Amino acid sequence: MVTIKLIGILIIIIGFLLKLDTIAVVIIAGITTGLVSGLDFFTILSTLGEAFVKTRYMTLFLLTLSVVGILERNGLKERASKCIGEMKSITTGKVLTMYMIIRTLAAAFSVRLGGHVQFIRPLIYPMAQGAGEKKNGVLSEDKNENIKGVACAVENYGNFYGQNVFVASAGVLLVVGTLQELGVIVTPYSVSKAAIPVAIIGLIFSIIQNHMLEKKIAKTGGESK
């Protein structure tokens, strides 16, 4: 009987091997598994609906990923790099620092702005790269990787340290709940207040890191075309 209940796995394997529609294969496998397990059809549909609702944010992420891919294919990165290249006195460090400030403030006010997929890859990294190439010429692969790494770090700094400034963020509530379980009574406001100087320190650290990256790029120069 247990073997029959695993028929859904077999259906998925066969469906993928035959390159059938992925969503249809998964739904059929789920319905079949539910029927052989003794569930009625309406219970199966209810379970599938609840699973979809619980994972709807993943669906939004996949939609965002596809949209960004289409934009990149149609020249989003090149356009961002070109626009930055036309600006005067702009540098790699200034681009990353401006984004760090915006990202931290957005997280502090619980505004959903940023993300490695949505902002860093298609916008911030090409802009920082374009600023570096404007000042130093075509950059080597190592320098581009350094810019890419610091750009991703800026996203992490702004999101991680900025979000706890918002009094009702998930991070603050997690800290409050954990401390209360340990017998330490704190309020979300006190945790949020304590997070402000940490966010400022993170911002200062990021500015220094961005400045050092800019100096490193300028010190060794770029590559000739």
BAFIDREN-201367 format. One record per atom (N, C-alpha, C, O): residue in one letter; x, y, z. Coordinates in steps of 0.05 Angstrom, whole numbers, plus 5000, padded with zeros to 4 digits. Example, Ala and Ser with C-alpha at 12.3 -4.5 7.8 and 13.67 -1.06 7.14 Angstrom:
REM residues 2
A526448865156 A524649105156 A526449345156 A528549345169 S525749555142 S527349795143 S525850015157 S526850235161 
//
This chain:
REM residues 225
M501749765000 M500050005000 M501750255000 M501150454987 V503950245015 V505850475016 V507050524989 V507350754981 T507650314974 T508750344947 T506850484929 T507650644912 I504250424931 I502250544914 I502150844919 I501651004901 K502450924944 K502351204951 K504651364939 K504551614938 L506751234931 L509051364919 L508751394889 L510751464875 I506451334878 I506051334849 I506351614838 I507051654815 G505951824855 G506352094846 G509152154837 G509652294818 I511052034851 I513952064844 I514451954817 I515852064800 L513251714811 L513651584785 L512351754763 L513551784741 I510051874769 I508752044749 I510552294742 I510852364719 I511652404763 I513452644759 I515852564742 I516652714724 I517052334748 I519452244734 I518852204704 I520252294687 I516652064699 I515852004672 I515152264657 I515852304634 G513652444671 G512952694658 G515352864651 G515452984629 F517352874669 F519753034663 F521352904640 F522553044624 L521552634640 L522952494619 L521752544592 L523152574571 L519052554591 L517652604566 L517452904559 L516252984539 K518553074577 K518553364574 K515653474571 K515153644554 L513853374587 L511153474587 L510953734604 L512953804617 D508653864603 D508254104618 D508754054648 D507553884660 T510654214660 T511454164687 T509154204707 T508754034724 I507654424705 I505554474724 I503354254722 I502354164742 A502654174697 A500653964694 A501553704706 A499953564719 V504053634702 V505153384713 V505053384743 V504253184755 V505853604756 V505853624785 V503053604796 V502553474816 I501153744784 I498353744793 I497153464791 I495853364809 I497653334768 I496653064764 I497852874784 I496452694795 A500452904789 A501752734809 A500652774837 A500152584852 G500053024844 G498953084870 G496152974873 G495452854893 I494453014853 I491752904854 I491752604855 I490152484870 T493452474839 T493552184839 T494452074866 T493251884876 T496452204878 T497452114904 T495252144925 T494951964942 G493752364923 G491552404943 G489352194940 G488352094960 L488652124915 L486551934910 L487351654920 L485651514933 V489751564914 V490551294923 V491051294954 V491151074965 S491251524966 S491551534995 S488951555010 S488851555034 G486651554994 G484051555006 G482851825011 G480751845024 L484052035000 L482852305004 L480752354982 L481052254960 D478752504989 D476752574969 D477752804952 D479652944959 F476452844929 F477453034909 F477553314920 F479453464914 F475453394934 F475353674945 F477453724966 F478453944967 T478053524982 T480253555001 T482953594987 T484553754996 I483353454966 I485853474950 I486053754939 I488153884940 L483853854927 L483954124916 L484454334938 L485854534933 S483254294961 S483654474983 S486554484992 S487654694998 T487754244994 T490554225001 T492454354981 T494254494989 L491854314956 L493454444935 L493154754936 L495054894932 G490654844941 G490255134943 G491755254967 G492855474964 E491655124990 E493055225013 E496055235008 E497455415017 A497155024995 A499955014989 A500755244970 A502855364973 F499055304951 F499555524933 F499655794947 F501355964942 V497655834965 V497556084980 V499956124998 V501056344999 K500855915011 K503155925028 K505755985013 K507556105025 T505955904988 T508355944972 T508056164951 T509556164932 R506056334954 R505556534934 R507856734931 R508356844910 Y509356784953 Y511556964952 Y513756854934 Y515157004920 M514156594934 M516056464916 M515156504887 M516856544870 T512556494882 T511556544855 T512156824846 T512856864823 L511857014864 L512457294858 L515457324852 L516157474834 F517157184867 F519957194862 F520657084834 F522257204820 L519356864826 L519856744800 L518956934778 L520156954757 L516657074782 L515757264763 L517657504760 L518257594738 T518657594783 T520657804783 T523157724768 T524257874752 L524057474772 L526457374759 L526157374729 L527957444714 S523757284719 S523357274691 S523157554679 S524157594656 V521957744693 V521758024683 V524558144681 V525258274661 V526258104702 V528958204701 V530558084678 V532058224665 G530157824673 G531457694651 G530757814624 G532457854607 I528157874620 I527258004595 I528458274592 I529258354570 L528558434614 L529758694613 L532758684606 L533758854591 E534158494618 E536958464613 E537458394583 E539258494571 R535758224573 R536058134545 R535658364526 R536758364504 N534058564534 N533558794517 N535259034524 N534659264516 G537458984538 G539459194541 G539259364566 G540259594566 L538059264588 L537759424612 L540559484624 L541059714632 K542259284626 K544959324638 K546559524621 K547859694633 E546459494595 E547959674578 E546959964581 E548560154581 R544360004582 R543160264585 R543960394612 R544660624613 A543860234633 A544660334660 A547560424660 A548260634671 S549260254648 S552160324647 S552560574630 S554260734637 K551160604608 K551460834591 K550561084604 K551861294603 C548361074618 C547261314632 C549261414654 C549661654656 I550461224668 I552361304689 I554861414675 I556061614685 G555661294653 G558061394639 G557761674629 G559761814626 E555361774625 E554862044615 E554762244638 E554762494633 M554762154663 M554662344686 M557462434693 M559462284691 K557762684700 K560262794708 K560862744738 K558962734754 S563362704744 S564362674772 S563062434787 S563162424811 I561962244772 I560862004785 I563061794786 I564561764767 T563161654808 T565161434812 T563761184822 T561461184830 T565360974821 T564260714831 T563460734861 T561360634869 G565260854876 G564660884905 G562161054911 G560660984929 K561761264895 K559461434899 K556861284892 K554861314906 V556961134871 V554560974863 V553760784885 V551460764893 L555760634895 L555160434916 L554360564942 L552660464957 T555560794948 T554860934973 T552061044972 T550561024991 M551261164949 M548561264946 M546561034949 M544461074962 Y547160804937 Y545260584940 Y545160484969 Y542960404978 M547360484982 M547460395010 M545660575027 M544260475044 I545860835023 I544161025038 I541260975033 I539560965051 I540560955007 I537760914999 I536760645010 I534460625019 R538460435008 R537560165017 R537160165047 R535260035056 T538860295062 T538560295091 T536060445099 T534560355117 L535560675087 L533260835094 L530660685086 L528660695101 A530760555063 A528360405054 A527760175074 A525460135081 A529860035082 A529459815102 A528559925129 A526859795142 A529560165136 A528760275162 A525860355163 A524560345184 F524760425140 F521860495138 F520260265127 F517860295120 S521460025126 S520059785117 S518959805089 S516759705082 V520459945072 V519759965043 V521159755028 V523659725030 R519659595013 R520859364999 R522259464974 R521159484952 L524859534977 L526459634955 L529159494956 L530459474977 G530059394933 G532659264932 G532458964927 G530358864921 G534758834929 G534958554924 G537158494904 G537658654885 H538558274907 H540658204889 H539658164860 H540958244841 V537358034858 V536257974832 V535058224819 V535458284796 Q533458364835 Q531858594825 Q533558844820 Q532958994801 F535558894837 F537059144835 F540059114829 F541159244812 I541358944844 I544258924842 I545158834815 I546758974802 R544258604806 R545158494780 R544358674756 R546158724740 P541858754753 P541158904729 P541759204730 P541859334709 L542059324754 L542259614756 L544759714770 L546459844758 I545059644796 I547159754812 I549959674803 I551759844800 Y550359414798 Y552959324788 Y553759444761 Y555959544759 P551959444741 P552659574716 P553259874719 P555059974705 M551760004737 M552260294741 M554960334754 M556460514746 A555660174774 A558260194787 A560460124768 A562560254768 Q560059924751 Q562059844731 Q562460064711 Q564660134703 G560160184701 G560360404682 G561860644693 G563360774679 A561360704719 A562760934731 A565760874733 A567461054729 G566460624739 G569260554741 G570660564714 G572960654712 E569260474693 E570460474666 E570660764655 E572560824640 K568860934663 K569061214654 K571561344664 K572761504650 K572361284689 K574661414701 K577261264695 K579361394694 N577161004692 N579660844691 N579960684665 N581860534662 G578060704647 G578160544623 G576860274627 G575660224648 V577160094607 V575959834610 V577359684633 V579759664634 L575659574651 L576759444674 L577259144669 L575959024652 S579059034684 S579758754682 S577558584695 S575858694709 E577658324691 E575658144702 E575858144733 E573758134746 D578258164744 D578558164773 D577258414785 D575958394806 K577658644772 K576458884783 K573458874781 K572058964799 N572358774759 N569458744757 N568358554778 N566158604788 E569858344784 E568958164805 E569058294832 E567258244849 N570958474837 N571058624862 N568758804864 N567558824886 I568058944843 I565759124843 I563158964848 I561459044864 K562958734835 K560558574838 K560358484867 K558158484879 G562558404880 G562558304907 G561758524927 G560158474945 V562858764923 V562258984941 V559359074937 V557959154956 A558359074912 A555559144907 A553658954921 A551659044933 C554258704921 C552558504935 C552758544966 C550858514980 A555258624975 A555558675003 A553958915013 A552758915034 V553859124996 V552259365002 V549359295006 V548059385024 E548359124988 E545559034991 E545058885017 E543058935031 N546958715025 N546758565050 N546858755074 N545258725093 Y548758945074 Y549059135096 Y546459295100 Y545359305122 G545559415078 G543159585080 G540659435089 G539159545106 N540259195079 N537959045087 N538158935116 N536258955131 F540458825122 F540858695148 F540758895172 F539358855191 Y542259115169 Y542359305191 Y540059505191 Y539359615211 G539059565167 G536959765165 G534159665174 G532659815185 Q533659405169 Q530959305174 Q530259305204 Q527959325211 N532259265221 N531659255250 N531159535262 N530359555285 V531459745246 V530760015256 V527760045256 V526660205271 F526359895238 F523459905237 F522359745260 F523059505264 V520659865276 V519859755302 V518159495298 V518159325316 A516859465276 A515159225272 A516259025252 A514858865241 S518859045247 S520158855228 S520258575240 S520158545265 A520558385223 A520658105232 A523158055249 A523057905268 G525358185243 G527758155258 G527458255287 G528358125306 V526258485290 V525758595316 V523958425333 V524558365356 L521758325321 L519958155335 L521257885343 L520657775364 L523057785326 L524557545332 L526357585356 L526557415374 V527757815357 V529557875379 V527857905405 V528657795426 V525658045404 V523958075427 V522957805438 V523057755462 G521957645419 G520957385428 G523057205439 G522557065459 T525457205428 T527657035438 T528557125466 T528956965483 L528757395469 L529657495495 L527557445517 L528257385540 Q525057465510 Q522957415529 Q522857115538 Q522357055561 E523456935519 E523656655527 E525956605546 E525856415562 L528056775544 L530356745562 L529956905588 L531756905605 G527657025591 G527057175616 G527857465615 G527657605636 V528657565592 V529457845590 V527057995577 V526457945553 I525858175591 I523558325581 I524458575567 I525558755579 V523858595541 V524558825525 V522058895508 V520358725504 T522059135497 T519959215479 T521059245451 T523459295448 P519359215431 P520259265403 P521559535399 P523459565384 Y520559735413 Y521660005410 Y524460025420 Y526160145408 S525059885443 S527759895454 S529759755435 S532059835432 V528859525424 V530659385405 V531159555380 V533359565370 S528959675370 S529259845346 S531060085351 S532660165334 K530760205375 K532460425382 K535360345384 K537160495376 A535860115395 A538660015397 A539859955370 A542259955366 A538159895350 A539059825323 A539960065307 A541360045287 I539160305315 I539860555300 I542860595299 I543860635277 P544260605322 P547160645320 P548560425305 P550660475291 V547560175306 V548759955291 V548460005261 V550359955246 A546160105253 A545660165225 A547560395215 A548560385193 I547960585233 I549760815226 I552660715223 I554060795205 I553460535241 I556160425239 I556460255214 I558460275200 G554360105207 G554459955182 G554660135158 G556060065139 L553260355159 L553360545136 L556160665134 L557260685112 I557360745156 I560060855156 I562060645146 I563860715130 F561860405155 F563560185146 F563360145116 F565360115102 S560860155106 S560460115077 S561660345061 S562860295040 I561460595071 I562660815057 I565660785055 I566860845034 I566860705077 I569760655077 I570560435058 I572460465043 Q569060215058 Q569559995039 Q569260085010 Q570960014993 N567260245004 N566860344977 N569160524968 N570060514946 H570060684987 H572260864981 H574860714976 H576360774957 M575360504992 M577660334988 M577560184961 M579560154948 L575160104953 L574859964927 L575460164905 L576860084886 E574560404907 E575060604887 E578060664884 E579160684862 K579460684907 K582360734907 K583760494895 K585760534880 K582860254900 K584160014890 K583960004859 K585859934846 I581560084849 I581160084820 I582960294807 I584160244786 A583060534819 A584560754808 A587560704810 A589060794793 K588460564830 K591260514834 K592560344812 K594660404803 T591160134805 T592159954784 T591260024756 T592359924737 G589160204754 G588260284728 G586660074714 G586259854725 G585760134690 G584159954675 G585759814653 G588159844652 E584359674636 E585559544613 E585059714588 E583059844586 S586859704570 S586459844545 S584659684527 S584759434528 K583059814511 K581259674493 K582759554470 K581559424453 
//
